[in-house]
């Protein structure tokens, strides 16, 4: 039974898209499908947000694109990572891993909350 979708945290979409493209060229629908499948339907990317992110990353030089035919013989723009995109993925993934480890440290601390200081 699928769980309800999680709200995408600000700043994560670029990282997810860059990771999706690490294995090679893909078009927008396939990227969104991969993210959905990889997260067991917990993360679902809205089309508008995805295509805005793809265009933004293309302008920043993180992605290259070319037109081709999708699996259903429809014309689609296929995106690939550039060297700058791979570098950005490495940097952002390291940052998110550190952030997640810090959050998990707090969640798993088992210690009582600090008091307000009043005696």
Steps between C-alpha positions, in 0.01 A plus 500: 500500500667828393554763763382853447744722317756698692537870448822567311741697716623827352827456317472126437355491150826589326684229693237238412506593131880499486507158664238369258719609209818344637438180306451676167270707283133515586192710430282674757227239530757223548681705766178553694410131464844392624473724808149372571604135459825537695316653795211249489259778399589712805640782286301614200626793300252738342559558129524877532763481775699236313516685169581829672788325680625334179505834315671673794769230524550515123553878518753450783699260285431191712309327219519466125198409294403373159177396335425135439221243508365360824415134559154576362641664184411849619735790451669578832794700627765275651726643770850390598736614773791725412828496694364794700181304570696197623705727724185664633346158568806390697501821705125504568487129586779545755320797655167314522664193654664719766171680564304175527761352736471806725119480504511125574747566783245729662206266436688197633662673795260358758592787729248720675429840355698786649318685773404862470758591762252613763536339839 
